[in-house]
């Protein structure tokens, strides 16, 4: 099918590439011309703006880094809302349910359907086409795009209520954020007492404490101290903040979530928003006076 794709960053580029490889005709736009040019060499057509994309495709997907970017691309000047051909806008970004509803309502005034479709699985999942793809919106439009979304991952229809896929994504990412900092605290405790962190991770992964951080993040990016898993601290903190806002809007008091939120605020303050989110262990190490992992499997105290 003819698809417009806006946002060719770390997540957007591999998703767009997979759609081209699956035989879909893509019209693409990104502020980075290099990314556009790379996809053009694979068969995509280049557009000059989000509006230009929406002038040339009935279905437009977007993968963007912030709430403001999604709002501007969808409803701003030269946004998809001004497109002549567009019928449906699929936002693959994580913007929270309130922003999703806001965009939905603005697009609806121009008879454009909004499908919330945040994804989970990181850059690796985008490269391999194994993302979890959460979708909410009209079921008839979902059926039209389901097979295309299936190219980038496993598709889950959350419901027709605008924003509900965003709520699902925030719940998922809260658990992911919790796993990273909770596992970091547990392993730092063991290292402080003299345990080998690699052995700890092996035991955790064979036992009841296994989680996505111990299974994936620690072996690949934390124990080797490469801190290159591919998801920015700033994006994780954005998602945790959105989740806390949603909980408050629902009148909930979530003690664990609030504690996790405080920890991630320390991480972004000390490591910066551009750092890899696996570097969340570093402030915890610093406070304990230890280093986890390293070339020698190290677990020595900081001198």
Backbone as CSV, one residue per row, in Angstrom:
resi,resn,N_x,N_y,N_z,CA_x,CA_y,CA_z,C_x,C_y,C_z
1,UNK,0.834,-1.197,0.000,0.000,0.000,0.000,0.869,1.247,0.000
2,UNK,0.313,2.385,-0.386,1.013,3.664,-0.341,0.982,4.195,1.098
3,UNK,2.150,4.461,1.640,2.270,4.897,3.030,3.193,6.104,3.103
4,UNK,2.791,7.107,3.868,3.678,8.202,4.189,4.363,7.900,5.512
5,UNK,5.627,8.277,5.651,6.344,8.010,6.904,7.156,9.245,7.273
6,UNK,6.886,9.761,8.483,7.540,10.971,8.983,8.324,10.633,10.242
7,UNK,9.604,10.990,10.260,10.452,10.735,11.418,11.322,9.516,11.194
8,UNK,12.567,9.745,10.789,13.459,8.646,10.418,14.647,8.576,11.362
9,UNK,14.343,8.569,12.654,15.382,8.473,13.672,15.769,7.030,13.954
10,UNK,16.255,6.786,15.154,16.742,5.449,15.512,15.651,4.384,15.415
11,UNK,14.426,4.764,15.707,13.308,3.828,15.595,12.621,3.930,14.233
12,UNK,12.401,5.138,13.779,11.646,5.351,12.550,12.340,4.811,11.315
13,UNK,13.649,5.001,11.225,14.363,4.562,10.028,14.235,3.061,9.791
14,UNK,14.541,2.212,10.792,14.412,0.772,10.520,12.972,0.330,10.269
15,UNK,12.000,0.991,10.888,10.607,0.640,10.610,10.249,0.982,9.171
16,UNK,10.661,2.164,8.729,10.393,2.570,7.348,11.105,1.654,6.363
17,UNK,12.329,1.308,6.693,13.092,0.418,5.809,12.407,-0.939,5.655
18,UNK,11.906,-1.466,6.742,11.224,-2.761,6.685,9.956,-2.681,5.841
19,UNK,9.256,-1.577,5.914,8.047,-1.409,5.096,8.393,-1.392,3.608
20,UNK,9.493,-0.731,3.258,9.936,-0.711,1.864,10.312,-2.126,1.426
21,UNK,11.056,-2.817,2.274,11.498,-4.171,1.935,10.326,-5.130,1.784
22,UNK,9.212,-4.822,2.463,8.018,-5.666,2.362,7.177,-5.331,1.134
23,UNK,7.603,-4.332,0.360,6.918,-4.021,-0.882,5.969,-2.843,-0.837
24,UNK,5.913,-2.143,0.294,5.053,-0.963,0.383,5.732,0.236,-0.280
25,UNK,4.916,1.112,-0.848,5.429,2.319,-1.497,5.444,3.452,-0.479
26,UNK,6.627,3.930,-0.125,6.754,4.934,0.928,7.113,6.310,0.386
27,UNK,6.449,7.325,0.955,6.838,8.716,0.804,7.331,9.173,2.163
28,UNK,8.561,9.663,2.245,9.176,9.894,3.553,9.596,11.347,3.736
29,UNK,9.615,11.746,5.030,10.099,13.081,5.380,10.807,13.031,6.715
30,UNK,11.919,13.734,6.783,12.645,13.924,8.036,13.467,15.194,7.887
31,UNK,13.753,15.853,8.988,14.571,17.060,8.926,16.016,16.742,8.554
32,UNK,16.425,15.486,8.767,17.771,15.066,8.384,17.732,14.507,6.959
33,UNK,18.271,15.238,6.031,18.209,14.847,4.620,18.956,13.541,4.363
34,UNK,19.987,13.282,5.167,20.769,12.062,4.984,19.896,10.820,5.144
35,UNK,19.037,10.828,6.155,18.166,9.681,6.381,17.172,9.520,5.241
36,UNK,16.642,10.643,4.764,15.717,10.600,3.622,16.418,10.020,2.399
37,UNK,17.635,10.492,2.127,18.373,10.042,0.951,18.650,8.547,0.994
38,UNK,18.957,8.041,2.173,19.236,6.604,2.306,18.020,5.770,1.939
39,UNK,16.825,6.231,2.352,15.618,5.485,2.022,15.225,5.666,0.558
40,UNK,15.538,6.818,0.003,15.269,7.033,-1.424,16.059,6.027,-2.260
41,UNK,17.289,5.750,-1.838,18.091,4.767,-2.580,17.484,3.371,-2.495
42,UNK,16.640,3.139,-1.479,15.977,1.838,-1.333,14.628,1.799,-2.048
43,UNK,14.205,2.961,-2.581,12.962,2.978,-3.339,11.898,3.931,-2.851
44,UNK,12.159,4.643,-1.756,11.175,5.595,-1.240,11.174,6.876,-2.071
45,UNK,10.097,7.637,-1.934,10.016,8.974,-2.528,10.186,10.003,-1.424
46,UNK,10.878,11.098,-1.709,11.121,12.136,-0.710,10.031,13.193,-0.760
47,UNK,9.626,13.663,0.420,8.654,14.754,0.525,9.329,15.954,1.166
48,UNK,8.727,17.127,0.986,9.330,18.365,1.483,8.792,18.811,2.836
49,UNK,7.708,18.179,3.302,7.098,18.565,4.572,6.085,17.498,4.977
50,UNK,5.621,17.526,6.235,4.538,16.606,6.611,3.294,16.784,5.748
51,UNK,2.972,18.038,5.384,1.822,18.286,4.510,2.026,17.609,3.159
52,UNK,3.233,17.710,2.629,3.533,17.094,1.342,3.345,15.582,1.416
53,UNK,3.754,14.989,2.518,3.524,13.551,2.718,2.029,13.259,2.675
54,UNK,1.251,14.071,3.400,-0.192,13.857,3.505,-0.934,14.215,2.226
55,UNK,-0.272,14.941,1.334,-0.844,15.213,0.013,-0.736,13.993,-0.900
56,UNK,0.164,13.058,-0.524,0.515,11.971,-1.435,0.194,10.579,-0.912
57,UNK,-0.322,10.461,0.319,-0.640,9.139,0.876,-1.875,9.223,1.758
58,UNK,-2.743,8.221,1.644,-3.934,8.170,2.494,-3.588,7.773,3.917
59,UNK,-2.551,6.955,4.077,-2.110,6.501,5.394,-0.747,7.088,5.689
60,UNK,-0.643,7.835,6.789,0.622,8.459,7.177,1.017,7.975,8.566
61,UNK,2.238,7.469,8.675,2.794,7.047,9.957,3.830,8.054,10.411
62,UNK,3.997,8.164,11.732,5.008,9.075,12.267,5.676,8.444,13.479
63,UNK,6.991,8.617,13.560,7.759,8.154,14.717,8.602,9.327,15.184
64,UNK,8.173,9.965,16.279,8.733,11.257,16.678,9.175,11.244,18.139
65,UNK,10.114,12.130,18.521,10.743,12.032,19.840,10.038,12.732,20.990
66,UNK,9.042,13.577,20.700,8.447,14.343,21.789,6.972,14.614,21.539
67,UNK,6.264,15.018,22.583,4.857,15.363,22.453,4.685,16.538,21.508
68,UNK,5.533,17.552,21.658,5.413,18.742,20.834,5.651,18.414,19.366
69,UNK,6.608,17.529,19.098,6.882,17.154,17.712,5.678,16.458,17.101
70,UNK,5.035,15.562,17.852,3.849,14.878,17.335,2.719,15.860,17.065
71,UNK,2.531,16.792,17.990,1.474,17.786,17.825,1.726,18.666,16.604
72,UNK,2.966,19.119,16.437,3.303,19.990,15.311,3.180,19.264,13.979
73,UNK,3.708,18.035,13.920,3.646,17.275,12.673,2.200,16.975,12.300
74,UNK,1.381,16.666,13.307,-0.008,16.302,13.030,-0.882,17.510,12.730
75,UNK,-0.739,18.580,13.506,-1.739,19.649,13.454,-1.169,21.037,13.215
76,UNK,0.153,21.165,13.113,0.749,22.485,12.958,0.731,22.981,11.526
77,UNK,1.355,24.136,11.330,1.474,24.702,9.989,2.277,23.756,9.105
78,UNK,1.751,23.468,7.922,2.354,22.485,7.007,2.379,21.085,7.606
79,UNK,1.463,20.839,8.557,1.334,19.515,9.146,0.433,18.624,8.317
80,UNK,0.287,17.372,8.745,-0.519,16.423,7.979,-1.985,16.838,7.937
81,UNK,-2.411,17.628,8.906,-3.804,18.076,8.947,-4.170,18.878,7.694
82,UNK,-3.177,19.446,7.021,-3.412,20.245,5.817,-3.327,19.419,4.534
83,UNK,-3.039,18.117,4.672,-2.881,17.272,3.495,-4.185,17.053,2.744
84,UNK,-4.074,16.859,1.441,-5.246,16.711,0.586,-5.711,15.264,0.450
85,UNK,-4.799,14.301,0.637,-5.139,12.902,0.389,-5.303,12.076,1.658
86,UNK,-4.673,12.494,2.745,-4.620,11.695,3.968,-6.018,11.346,4.492
87,UNK,-6.158,10.092,4.935,-7.381,9.628,5.586,-7.133,9.192,7.022
88,UNK,-5.902,8.738,7.303,-5.615,8.250,8.656,-4.165,8.565,9.027
89,UNK,-3.973,8.937,10.288,-2.661,9.272,10.836,-2.329,8.271,11.928
90,UNK,-1.239,7.550,11.763,-0.820,6.527,12.722,0.394,7.049,13.468
91,UNK,0.227,7.348,14.755,1.324,7.885,15.554,2.005,6.740,16.292
92,UNK,3.230,6.414,15.881,4.006,5.349,16.492,4.787,5.842,17.707
93,UNK,4.646,7.120,18.031,5.372,7.733,19.130,4.665,7.467,20.455
94,UNK,5.381,7.737,21.554,4.780,7.661,22.884,4.515,9.081,23.355
95,UNK,3.230,9.455,23.407,2.868,10.830,23.750,1.907,10.909,24.932
96,UNK,1.462,9.771,25.444,0.480,9.773,26.532,-0.929,9.934,26.004
97,UNK,-1.884,9.479,26.791,-3.269,9.455,26.312,-3.859,10.853,26.128
98,UNK,-3.474,11.809,26.972,-4.067,13.144,26.886,-3.665,13.847,25.590
99,UNK,-2.383,13.758,25.216,-1.945,14.349,23.960,-2.542,13.594,22.778
100,UNK,-2.663,12.276,22.899,-3.255,11.496,21.808,-4.695,11.913,21.559
101,UNK,-5.436,12.139,22.624,-6.829,12.580,22.484,-6.886,13.979,21.881
102,UNK,-5.972,14.845,22.303,-5.934,16.204,21.758,-5.702,16.172,20.249
103,UNK,-4.723,15.380,19.810,-4.442,15.269,18.380,-5.618,14.631,17.657
104,UNK,-6.198,13.600,18.272,-7.365,12.923,17.687,-8.493,13.917,17.420
105,UNK,-8.785,14.737,18.405,-9.905,15.676,18.284,-9.651,16.729,17.213
106,UNK,-8.403,17.219,17.109,-8.078,18.218,16.104,-8.143,17.635,14.690
107,UNK,-7.619,16.422,14.524,-7.649,15.787,13.204,-9.068,15.421,12.790
108,UNK,-9.892,15.049,13.772,-11.269,14.650,13.466,-12.054,15.792,12.815
109,UNK,-11.688,17.026,13.146,-12.368,18.176,12.543,-12.131,18.249,11.033
110,UNK,-11.080,17.598,10.576,-10.779,17.557,9.143,-11.060,16.164,8.567
111,UNK,-11.829,15.381,9.322,-12.201,14.023,8.891,-10.988,13.119,8.675
112,UNK,-9.964,13.317,9.495,-8.784,12.450,9.481,-8.818,11.569,10.727
113,UNK,-8.697,10.275,10.538,-8.728,9.323,11.648,-7.348,9.247,12.289
114,UNK,-7.319,9.289,13.620,-6.074,9.089,14.353,-6.048,7.669,14.898
115,UNK,-4.959,6.948,14.638,-4.708,5.650,15.253,-3.489,5.791,16.145
116,UNK,-3.677,5.614,17.455,-2.532,5.596,18.363,-1.845,4.249,18.188
117,UNK,-0.539,4.266,17.979,0.149,2.995,17.789,1.564,3.032,18.344
118,UNK,1.730,3.290,19.644,3.073,3.275,20.225,3.664,1.877,20.152
119,UNK,4.983,1.815,20.109,5.671,0.531,19.965,6.639,0.318,21.118
120,UNK,6.938,-0.951,21.387,7.890,-1.304,22.438,8.817,-2.385,21.913
121,UNK,10.085,-2.282,22.305,11.047,-3.282,21.873,12.385,-2.703,21.460
122,UNK,12.480,-1.377,21.481,13.757,-0.727,21.235,14.240,-0.801,19.805
123,UNK,15.442,-0.286,19.593,16.023,-0.240,18.256,16.213,-1.645,17.699
124,UNK,16.610,-2.581,18.573,16.788,-3.955,18.125,15.503,-4.552,17.597
125,UNK,14.388,-4.274,18.289,13.097,-4.765,17.834,12.662,-4.123,16.534
126,UNK,13.000,-2.836,16.370,12.666,-2.149,15.125,13.465,-2.725,13.958
127,UNK,14.737,-3.037,14.206,15.584,-3.615,13.167,15.084,-4.992,12.739
128,UNK,14.651,-5.787,13.709,14.275,-7.174,13.436,12.802,-7.344,13.089
129,UNK,11.997,-6.290,13.286,10.569,-6.404,13.052,9.857,-7.181,14.128
130,UNK,10.356,-7.071,15.366,9.782,-7.827,16.486,9.191,-6.917,17.562
131,UNK,8.861,-5.684,17.206,8.279,-4.757,18.172,6.905,-5.243,18.640
132,UNK,6.526,-4.815,19.832,5.125,-4.931,20.249,4.439,-3.661,19.768
133,UNK,3.435,-3.817,18.916,2.755,-2.679,18.290,1.355,-2.579,18.865
134,UNK,1.111,-1.554,19.668,-0.174,-1.377,20.347,-1.016,-0.370,19.578
135,UNK,-2.256,-0.712,19.282,-3.075,0.155,18.431,-4.432,0.408,19.063
136,UNK,-4.851,1.662,19.054,-6.228,1.990,19.424,-6.791,2.962,18.399
137,UNK,-8.089,2.822,18.131,-8.761,3.640,17.133,-9.871,2.849,16.479
138,UNK,-10.516,3.405,15.467,-11.620,2.714,14.800,-11.183,1.367,14.223
139,UNK,-11.947,0.323,14.516,-11.559,-1.022,14.088,-11.496,-1.146,12.568
140,UNK,-12.356,-0.411,11.846,-12.337,-0.499,10.381,-11.011,0.005,9.824
141,UNK,-10.499,1.104,10.361,-9.215,1.618,9.905,-8.070,0.725,10.363
142,UNK,-8.213,0.162,11.557,-7.199,-0.770,12.039,-7.040,-1.946,11.078
143,UNK,-8.154,-2.484,10.603,-8.097,-3.626,9.690,-7.384,-3.266,8.395
144,UNK,-7.524,-2.015,7.947,-6.871,-1.585,6.708,-5.352,-1.588,6.855
145,UNK,-4.848,-1.212,8.029,-3.397,-1.043,8.208,-2.740,-2.183,8.982
146,UNK,-3.536,-3.131,9.435,-3.012,-4.204,10.293,-1.854,-4.949,9.653
147,UNK,-1.991,-5.310,8.380,-0.935,-6.091,7.737,0.346,-5.279,7.586
148,UNK,0.218,-3.986,7.317,1.412,-3.140,7.208,2.104,-3.019,8.563
149,UNK,1.325,-2.828,9.612,1.917,-2.753,10.948,2.559,-4.074,11.346
150,UNK,2.029,-5.161,10.824,2.601,-6.470,11.114,4.011,-6.642,10.585
151,UNK,4.406,-5.790,9.645,5.775,-5.829,9.120,6.775,-5.389,10.183
152,UNK,6.355,-4.508,11.088,7.295,-3.977,12.081,7.209,-4.680,13.427
153,UNK,6.205,-5.552,13.617,6.146,-6.272,14.870,4.844,-7.013,15.079
154,UNK,4.654,-7.488,16.290,3.425,-8.186,16.667,2.383,-7.149,17.060
155,UNK,1.223,-7.213,16.411,0.214,-6.161,16.545,-0.846,-6.559,17.564
156,UNK,-1.153,-5.623,18.450,-2.186,-5.829,19.466,-3.228,-4.716,19.343
157,UNK,-4.489,-5.073,19.149,-5.556,-4.075,19.113,-6.054,-3.866,20.539
158,UNK,-5.833,-2.669,21.058,-6.161,-2.377,22.461,-7.618,-1.981,22.613
159,UNK,-8.176,-1.288,21.632,-9.571,-0.876,21.706,-9.813,0.353,20.848
160,UNK,-11.061,0.786,20.796,-11.407,1.929,19.942,-11.265,3.274,20.641
161,UNK,-11.192,3.281,21.947,-11.105,4.539,22.690,-9.802,5.262,22.380
162,UNK,-9.850,6.523,21.951,-8.625,7.270,21.664,-7.705,7.332,22.880
163,UNK,-6.439,7.064,22.661,-5.450,7.147,23.734,-5.230,5.878,24.518
164,UNK,-6.063,4.860,24.333,-5.926,3.662,25.175,-4.644,2.897,24.874
165,UNK,-4.166,2.921,23.635,-2.892,2.266,23.338,-1.741,2.992,24.035
166,UNK,-1.884,4.311,24.185,-0.867,5.076,24.913,-0.817,4.666,26.380
167,UNK,-1.986,4.452,26.980,-2.020,4.007,28.373,-1.336,2.656,28.511
168,UNK,-1.584,1.766,27.557,-0.940,0.453,27.567,0.571,0.594,27.472
169,UNK,1.033,1.466,26.585,2.474,1.655,26.425,3.116,2.199,27.694
170,UNK,2.441,3.146,28.360,3.001,3.716,29.585,3.086,2.678,30.687
171,UNK,2.096,1.810,30.783,2.139,0.731,31.774,3.324,-0.186,31.492
172,UNK,3.522,-0.499,30.224,4.644,-1.351,29.837,5.978,-0.695,30.175
173,UNK,6.129,0.577,29.838,7.413,1.231,30.052,7.696,1.521,31.511
174,UNK,6.634,1.662,32.318,6.870,1.776,33.758,7.535,0.505,34.272
175,UNK,7.058,-0.644,33.815,7.663,-1.910,34.242,9.099,-2.024,33.745
176,UNK,9.343,-1.583,32.514,10.701,-1.620,31.985,11.629,-0.709,32.781
177,UNK,11.150,0.503,33.084,11.953,1.454,33.856,12.221,0.928,35.260
178,UNK,11.218,0.282,35.839,11.366,-0.291,37.180,12.386,-1.411,37.176
179,UNK,12.334,-2.256,36.153,13.256,-3.390,36.080,14.703,-2.927,36.060
180,UNK,14.991,-1.860,35.317,16.371,-1.382,35.198,16.898,-0.900,36.542
181,UNK,16.157,-0.032,37.212,16.691,0.530,38.461,16.618,-0.461,39.619
182,UNK,15.577,-1.292,39.646,15.468,-2.280,40.727,16.573,-3.325,40.610
183,UNK,16.827,-3.796,39.393,17.895,-4.780,39.197,19.251,-4.152,39.479
184,UNK,19.420,-2.890,39.103,20.675,-2.196,39.394,20.919,-2.128,40.895
185,UNK,19.903,-1.789,41.666,20.067,-1.716,43.120,20.401,-3.080,43.706
186,UNK,19.737,-4.127,43.211,19.987,-5.472,43.732,21.410,-5.933,43.429
187,UNK,21.857,-5.691,42.192,23.202,-6.131,41.815,24.266,-5.300,42.523
188,UNK,24.061,-4.008,42.652,25.008,-3.169,43.387,25.122,-3.637,44.836
189,UNK,24.006,-4.016,45.444,24.057,-4.554,46.809,24.955,-5.780,46.867
190,UNK,24.773,-6.695,45.903,25.591,-7.906,45.894,27.057,-7.610,45.685
191,UNK,27.356,-6.703,44.754,28.742,-6.351,44.469,29.388,-5.695,45.691
192,UNK,28.641,-4.871,46.371,29.158,-4.217,47.585,29.546,-5.248,48.643
193,UNK,28.834,-6.369,48.647,29.136,-7.416,49.639,30.165,-8.421,49.134
194,UNK,30.620,-8.247,47.881,31.680,-9.095,47.370,31.262,-10.119,46.332
195,UNK,30.003,-10.102,45.902,29.556,-11.069,44.906,30.000,-10.665,43.500
196,UNK,30.140,-11.657,42.632,30.474,-11.418,41.235,29.188,-11.062,40.490
197,UNK,29.148,-9.887,39.829,27.894,-9.480,39.189,27.457,-10.403,38.057
198,UNK,28.415,-10.977,37.318,28.048,-11.897,36.235,27.376,-13.142,36.785
199,UNK,27.895,-13.644,37.891,27.271,-14.804,38.527,25.890,-14.425,39.059
200,UNK,25.786,-13.246,39.639,24.485,-12.788,40.125,23.435,-12.783,39.011
201,UNK,23.804,-12.235,37.859,22.864,-12.159,36.740,22.487,-13.563,36.266
202,UNK,23.445,-14.469,36.230,23.128,-15.855,35.841,22.122,-16.477,36.800
203,UNK,22.320,-16.246,38.084,21.411,-16.816,39.088,20.022,-16.180,38.977
204,UNK,19.990,-14.858,38.871,18.709,-14.154,38.746,17.939,-14.659,37.535
205,UNK,18.644,-14.841,36.417,17.978,-15.273,35.188,17.534,-16.732,35.236
206,UNK,18.081,-17.496,36.171,17.643,-18.884,36.349,16.584,-18.998,37.437
207,UNK,16.322,-17.875,38.107,15.404,-17.908,39.237,14.210,-16.994,39.061
208,UNK,13.548,-16.734,40.170,12.288,-15.989,40.124,12.478,-14.491,39.958
209,UNK,13.722,-14.005,40.044,13.967,-12.569,39.894,14.188,-12.133,38.460
210,UNK,14.176,-13.058,37.510,14.462,-12.727,36.114,13.502,-11.665,35.585
211,UNK,14.049,-10.698,34.838,13.241,-9.635,34.240,13.947,-9.142,32.984
212,UNK,13.355,-8.180,32.299,13.946,-7.727,31.034,15.314,-7.082,31.224
213,UNK,15.536,-6.445,32.362,16.845,-5.838,32.602,17.910,-6.907,32.828
214,UNK,17.601,-7.895,33.656,18.589,-8.952,33.924,18.806,-9.823,32.694
215,UNK,17.745,-10.042,31.919,17.829,-10.918,30.745,18.528,-10.250,29.569
216,UNK,18.250,-8.957,29.350,18.729,-8.283,28.147,19.747,-7.174,28.422
217,UNK,19.368,-6.228,29.270,20.182,-5.019,29.423,21.519,-5.298,30.112
218,UNK,21.500,-6.082,31.187,22.747,-6.336,31.912,23.765,-7.102,31.074
219,UNK,23.408,-8.244,30.466,24.410,-8.968,29.679,24.939,-8.180,28.489
220,UNK,24.067,-7.407,27.848,24.467,-6.753,26.604,25.126,-5.403,26.805
221,UNK,24.689,-4.622,27.786,25.149,-3.239,27.852,25.692,-2.799,29.206
222,UNK,25.302,-3.461,30.299,25.726,-2.993,31.622,26.970,-3.733,32.109
223,UNK,26.948,-5.056,32.115,28.143,-5.797,32.554,29.357,-5.498,31.672
224,UNK,29.202,-5.393,30.333,30.357,-5.006,29.506,30.699,-3.526,29.605
225,UNK,29.794,-2.768,30.237,29.943,-1.325,30.429,30.029,-0.564,29.110
226,UNK,29.292,-1.053,28.130,29.208,-0.351,26.851,28.091,0.688,26.868
227,UNK,27.063,0.453,27.684,25.941,1.390,27.835,25.453,1.891,26.480
228,UNK,25.123,0.944,25.624,24.723,1.273,24.251,23.512,0.454,23.809
229,UNK,22.552,0.301,24.694,21.396,-0.530,24.370,20.513,0.105,23.295
230,UNK,20.554,1.441,23.210,19.867,2.096,22.103,18.610,2.867,22.456
231,UNK,18.423,3.188,23.734,17.252,3.978,24.131,17.735,5.057,25.085
232,UNK,17.392,6.306,24.795,17.934,7.430,25.551,17.263,7.583,26.916
233,UNK,18.060,8.027,27.885,17.534,8.319,29.218,16.404,9.334,29.145
234,UNK,16.574,10.342,28.292,15.538,11.371,28.171,14.200,10.799,27.745
235,UNK,14.218,9.820,26.844,12.967,9.208,26.394,12.339,8.362,27.498
236,UNK,13.174,7.632,28.243,12.617,6.837,29.336,12.010,7.733,30.408
237,UNK,12.695,8.814,30.738,12.166,9.732,31.747,10.872,10.375,31.259
238,UNK,10.813,10.712,29.981,9.574,11.250,29.409,8.423,10.276,29.638
239,UNK,8.661,8.999,29.368,7.600,7.997,29.504,7.188,7.799,30.958
240,UNK,8.171,7.805,31.867,7.848,7.649,33.294,7.045,8.850,33.784
241,UNK,7.443,10.045,33.373,6.698,11.247,33.768,5.265,11.189,33.244
242,UNK,5.102,10.781,31.979,3.758,10.663,31.408,2.916,9.657,32.185
243,UNK,3.537,8.557,32.580,2.811,7.543,33.332,2.356,8.084,34.679
244,UNK,3.238,8.800,35.362,2.868,9.382,36.650,1.754,10.410,36.492
245,UNK,1.807,11.200,35.414,0.751,12.174,35.160,-0.580,11.476,34.924
246,UNK,-0.540,10.380,34.182,-1.773,9.657,33.903,-2.357,9.050,35.183
247,UNK,-1.476,8.515,36.012,-1.936,7.946,37.286,-2.612,9.008,38.147
248,UNK,-2.002,10.178,38.212,-2.576,11.264,39.013,-3.917,11.705,38.447
249,UNK,-4.006,11.759,37.116,-5.264,12.156,36.478,-6.377,11.159,36.778
250,UNK,-5.998,9.909,36.996,-6.970,8.870,37.324,-7.265,8.804,38.821
251,UNK,-6.593,9.655,39.602,-6.815,9.675,41.041,-6.120,8.557,41.780
252,UNK,-5.056,8.010,41.187,-4.356,6.882,41.798,-3.146,7.356,42.595
253,UNK,-2.822,6.619,43.631,-1.600,6.840,44.390,-0.749,5.588,44.239
254,UNK,0.368,5.718,43.521,1.201,4.567,43.195,2.579,4.733,43.836
255,UNK,2.799,4.067,44.952,4.023,4.263,45.720,5.262,3.810,44.962
256,UNK,5.210,2.640,44.329,6.371,2.132,43.605,6.681,3.028,42.411
257,UNK,5.653,3.389,41.654,5.852,4.227,40.478,6.477,5.566,40.855
258,UNK,6.028,6.143,41.953,6.580,7.430,42.366,8.044,7.307,42.779
259,UNK,8.392,6.192,43.443,9.785,5.956,43.820,10.652,5.759,42.580
260,UNK,10.134,5.019,41.627,10.859,4.815,40.370,11.048,6.146,39.652
261,UNK,10.026,6.969,39.658,10.125,8.285,39.044,11.215,9.131,39.671
262,UNK,11.324,9.089,40.999,12.369,9.858,41.680,13.765,9.372,41.281
263,UNK,13.924,8.063,41.173,15.217,7.503,40.778,15.612,7.949,39.379
264,UNK,14.641,7.943,38.455,14.958,8.336,37.090,15.238,9.830,36.976
265,UNK,14.667,10.634,37.858,15.005,12.061,37.862,16.461,12.257,38.278
266,UNK,16.948,11.434,39.187,18.368,11.477,39.560,19.233,11.089,38.367
267,UNK,18.807,10.040,37.653,19.585,9.561,36.511,19.706,10.640,35.435
268,UNK,18.595,11.272,35.078,18.665,12.263,34.011,19.439,13.499,34.466
269,UNK,19.371,13.821,35.739,20.127,14.957,36.238,21.638,14.687,36.193
270,UNK,22.036,13.477,36.548,23.456,13.161,36.642,24.052,12.636,35.337
271,UNK,23.252,11.952,34.518,23.781,11.336,33.299,23.413,12.107,32.038
272,UNK,22.362,12.916,32.107,21.944,13.693,30.948,20.951,12.945,30.079
273,UNK,20.108,13.679,29.355,19.046,13.052,28.568,19.548,12.244,27.379
274,UNK,20.746,12.541,26.875,21.265,11.830,25.708,21.964,10.532,26.068
275,UNK,22.206,10.294,27.342,22.860,9.052,27.753,21.953,7.860,27.488
276,UNK,22.558,6.679,27.336,21.771,5.462,27.188,21.109,5.148,28.520
277,UNK,19.863,4.654,28.466,19.137,4.462,29.724,19.735,3.374,30.600
278,UNK,20.595,2.524,30.027,21.259,1.521,30.867,22.283,2.156,31.801
279,UNK,22.649,3.413,31.555,23.575,4.099,32.449,22.906,4.485,33.763
280,UNK,21.636,4.114,33.925,20.931,4.373,35.192,21.641,3.749,36.380
281,UNK,22.454,2.706,36.147,23.153,2.061,37.254,24.275,2.937,37.817
282,UNK,24.778,3.882,37.027,25.963,4.627,37.442,25.765,5.464,38.711
283,UNK,24.667,6.228,38.839,24.487,6.953,40.106,24.329,6.012,41.305
284,UNK,23.739,4.852,41.064,23.576,3.870,42.141,24.930,3.307,42.535
285,UNK,25.779,3.024,41.538,27.147,2.579,41.816,27.921,3.646,42.585
286,UNK,27.807,4.886,42.117,28.559,5.972,42.733,28.213,6.125,44.202
287,UNK,26.918,6.030,44.487,26.496,6.162,45.887,27.009,5.015,46.751
288,UNK,27.184,3.838,46.127,27.642,2.663,46.883,29.156,2.525,46.890
289,UNK,29.838,3.259,45.992,31.285,3.163,45.916,31.783,1.916,45.231
290,UNK,31.034,1.393,44.256,31.452,0.195,43.535,31.251,0.393,42.032
291,UNK,31.880,-0.490,41.252,31.665,-0.543,39.812,31.228,-1.958,39.470
292,UNK,30.165,-2.076,38.719,29.621,-3.381,38.349,30.114,-3.770,36.969
293,UNK,30.715,-4.953,36.850,31.116,-5.456,35.544,32.423,-4.881,35.067
294,UNK,32.613,-4.874,33.764,33.850,-4.399,33.173,34.584,-5.516,32.469
295,UNK,35.701,-5.162,31.846,36.442,-6.122,31.033,36.886,-7.348,31.832
296,UNK,37.172,-7.154,33.103,37.629,-8.259,33.941,36.489,-8.866,34.768
297,UNK,35.250,-8.504,34.381,34.142,-8.962,35.208,34.195,-8.285,36.563
298,UNK,34.781,-7.101,36.569,35.162,-6.443,37.804,34.028,-6.139,38.746
299,UNK,34.348,-6.150,39.997,33.394,-5.759,41.031,34.150,-5.140,42.187
300,UNK,35.089,-4.278,41.802,35.932,-3.653,42.811,35.304,-2.363,43.316
301,UNK,35.697,-2.002,44.523,35.235,-0.738,45.076,35.917,0.414,44.337
302,UNK,35.213,1.521,44.217,35.789,2.712,43.616,36.857,3.266,44.542
303,UNK,38.026,3.552,43.960,39.140,4.075,44.771,38.885,5.530,45.153
